[in-house]
């Protein structure tokens, strides 16, 4: 039976750079148990002064675009320069079975055994927006542990996958040309939030369509983004490593030259996180104060059209 860890055990583990303790700390913040949540918040409060120095990067893109392959190649480039990174990979949770595969370590097998890298897969659960419910807390734990970079790989759900932009300094969107209507990538919403666009799989006979796709995305971003940082459009091949050094160079320049923008982002992200927790807390409070029988009656009234959905919602909210 595993030893139950106290706060001092976690703090000592972080001080000694014990990755087993880091993994258990992430498991702690992901737990729904009230005692675990209380300990997790105490741990985060103690570690908060050690956070803030990592480069936070979000990686998004539709399924099949090559997120895991890109992260492995980019991560190996970083570790070859003695830089450390943590990868928080979010796997989709089945809405039928409630399970997740959590197979990111098998898709990044070289990075998974790199001593300068740490990969932590987590299920998305019922959380929308491409990330897990406790990804922010996990990110802070990885920062406090001392990683130079923290990469957040989202599940890959397309235009609605914007929550990650509320927790990172640099939001990278991976796009793949020639897989349908490229203009689907040129929409308001997610492209209004990205800080860099990378067109993947720039190898073989793809150069011509890559060039056209980059041109289209550049035009779209100049229309959508009128001031401040204009997201660059890059291309790369994660297999041949072509374009990766240039992408790293642009990222390093961003973190060097855009400190005011990054600070502004982090302040706003703190407020966004607060309001998200308030909304979650109000929902949990409602669920704890209304009995299952009351919920069933209200739902029955909606189904029988005795109440409209707004009326039913107001009845339940007045229970708080």
Order of alpha helices (4+ residues) and beta strands (2+ residues): alpha-alpha-alpha-beta-alpha-beta-alpha-alpha-beta-alpha-beta-beta-beta-alpha-beta-alpha-alpha-alpha-alpha
